[in-house]
Every structure is written in C-alpha cells, then in structure tokens.
Amino acid sequence: MGKKIAIATMTLDSKGDASLMRQSMEELSRRGYHAYIADGGSSEKFRADLQKMGHSIEIVNGGLAAQHRNAILRACASSPVILYTEPDKYDYIKQGLEESIDSFSNSDA
C-alpha cells in the first residue's frame, strides 16, 4: 500500500532532533513509503542521508508555511493520496501510521 500514498514532511537538523528525524525517515523507507521533504537548511550530509533512503528533499526558504506548502504540493503531484506528518514523530510512524492509513482506506472518504 505504501507506494499509493505519498508522505509530505519537513526537516531542519539544527533543532537537535536530527537523530529522531533520521529514524523516522528510515522507518518510512523501510515500510515502502516515499517522503517529499521540504528542508529549512539542514546540513548537506543530513540531506544526502535522506536522499539515500529514497526520499525527495528540496531546500525551501521562506519559513514554515512555505515548507509545508512545498512538501504538500510535491506529494500531491505524485499521488492522489498524501499524508502529512512531522519528521520527529517516530513512535507514530512506527506504531500508528498503518492503522491511520487502514482507517482512511476503509472509510467513505
């Protein structure tokens, strides 16, 4: 199911959550999901690590609203169904993501 849903998110490794963000993105990749990431200016190494996982990352200036918009629009262009999540929500990605997707898939939405 992962290939039918695009994930939109944003990152910035300077907030001290780089390890948690990396874990979350690894988990998405492991589950077969592709993330469209709008990055606020992380290190080149951090961005390269996320790209190696198979995710698309783009540097976006202009603040949080611009990052949200960029990630969502790029995800929408690739899939009819997107899910937005914050990149540091590792527990949700690991334990609640599939339940959320199943719930949505079984609804009339």
C-alpha positions as a Python dict, from the first residue, in 0.01 Angstrom:
ca = {
    (1, 'M'): (0, 0, 0),
    (2, 'G'): (290, 237, 68),
    (3, 'K'): (351, 316, -297),
    (4, 'K'): (-6, 455, -335),
    (5, 'I'): (42, 713, -61),
    (6, 'A'): (296, 994, -66),
    (7, 'I'): (427, 1134, 259),
    (8, 'A'): (478, 1509, 298),
    (9, 'T'): (703, 1642, 573),
    (10, 'M'): (967, 1900, 652),
    (11, 'T'): (1305, 1887, 822),
    (12, 'L'): (1567, 2104, 982),
    (13, 'D'): (1853, 1922, 1155),
    (14, 'S'): (1963, 2218, 1365),
    (15, 'K'): (1688, 2175, 1621),
    (16, 'G'): (1858, 1878, 1791),
    (17, 'D'): (1613, 1622, 1653),
    (18, 'A'): (1829, 1504, 1363),
    (19, 'S'): (1868, 1152, 1501),
    (20, 'L'): (1494, 1115, 1558),
    (21, 'M'): (1416, 1259, 1215),
    (22, 'R'): (1662, 1018, 1055),
    (23, 'Q'): (1499, 724, 1238),
    (24, 'S'): (1154, 834, 1121),
    (25, 'M'): (1263, 867, 760),
    (26, 'E'): (1439, 527, 777),
    (27, 'E'): (1117, 372, 908),
    (28, 'L'): (912, 525, 627),
    (29, 'S'): (1162, 395, 373),
    (30, 'R'): (1164, 50, 531),
    (31, 'R'): (784, 38, 502),
    (32, 'G'): (797, 136, 135),
    (33, 'Y'): (680, 498, 165),
    (34, 'H'): (832, 783, -31),
    (35, 'A'): (857, 1114, 153),
    (36, 'Y'): (858, 1456, -9),
    (37, 'I'): (1066, 1663, 228),
    (38, 'A'): (1090, 2042, 238),
    (39, 'D'): (1409, 2124, 424),
    (40, 'G'): (1472, 2452, 601),
    (41, 'G'): (1850, 2448, 565),
    (42, 'S'): (1991, 2126, 713),
    (43, 'S'): (2348, 2016, 658),
    (44, 'E'): (2440, 1867, 323),
    (45, 'K'): (2522, 1535, 491),
    (46, 'F'): (2180, 1515, 658),
    (47, 'R'): (2002, 1587, 328),
    (48, 'A'): (2219, 1333, 146),
    (49, 'D'): (2137, 1069, 407),
    (50, 'L'): (1764, 1121, 350),
    (51, 'Q'): (1807, 1106, -27),
    (52, 'K'): (1997, 777, 6),
    (53, 'M'): (1686, 638, 177),
    (54, 'G'): (1493, 713, -141),
    (55, 'H'): (1317, 1029, -30),
    (56, 'S'): (1294, 1354, -229),
    (57, 'I'): (1430, 1656, -50),
    (58, 'E'): (1429, 2020, -153),
    (59, 'I'): (1566, 2322, 33),
    (60, 'V'): (1284, 2571, 89),
    (61, 'N'): (1335, 2923, 223),
    (62, 'G'): (1054, 3139, 349),
    (63, 'G'): (962, 2980, 679),
    (64, 'L'): (736, 2701, 796),
    (65, 'A'): (435, 2790, 581),
    (66, 'A'): (647, 2778, 266),
    (67, 'Q'): (795, 2444, 371),
    (68, 'H'): (454, 2292, 444),
    (69, 'R'): (316, 2416, 113),
    (70, 'N'): (615, 2288, -84),
    (71, 'A'): (610, 1940, 68),
    (72, 'I'): (233, 1903, 28),
    (73, 'L'): (225, 2027, -331),
    (74, 'R'): (510, 1797, -437),
    (75, 'A'): (344, 1499, -268),
    (76, 'C'): (8, 1586, -432),
    (77, 'A'): (175, 1592, -773),
    (78, 'S'): (291, 1234, -727),
    (79, 'S'): (-7, 1062, -567),
    (80, 'P'): (-383, 1106, -529),
    (81, 'V'): (-347, 1035, -156),
    (82, 'I'): (-99, 1207, 73),
    (83, 'L'): (-29, 1200, 443),
    (84, 'Y'): (144, 1483, 624),
    (85, 'T'): (345, 1401, 934),
    (86, 'E'): (608, 1579, 1137),
    (87, 'P'): (950, 1419, 1091),
    (88, 'D'): (1015, 1364, 1462),
    (89, 'K'): (702, 1151, 1517),
    (90, 'Y'): (892, 823, 1514),
    (91, 'D'): (653, 645, 1752),
    (92, 'Y'): (355, 740, 1535),
    (93, 'I'): (531, 630, 1218),
    (94, 'K'): (635, 301, 1375),
    (95, 'Q'): (313, 220, 1562),
    (96, 'G'): (23, 429, 1429),
    (97, 'L'): (86, 501, 1063),
    (98, 'E'): (-52, 178, 922),
    (99, 'E'): (-358, 200, 1146),
    (100, 'S'): (-426, 554, 1026),
    (101, 'I'): (-390, 450, 662),
    (102, 'D'): (-609, 143, 711),
    (103, 'S'): (-874, 355, 883),
    (104, 'F'): (-872, 605, 598),
    (105, 'S'): (-875, 328, 336),
    (106, 'N'): (-1181, 169, 498),
    (107, 'S'): (-1374, 496, 530),
    (108, 'D'): (-1607, 657, 277),
    (109, 'A'): (-1364, 948, 229),
}
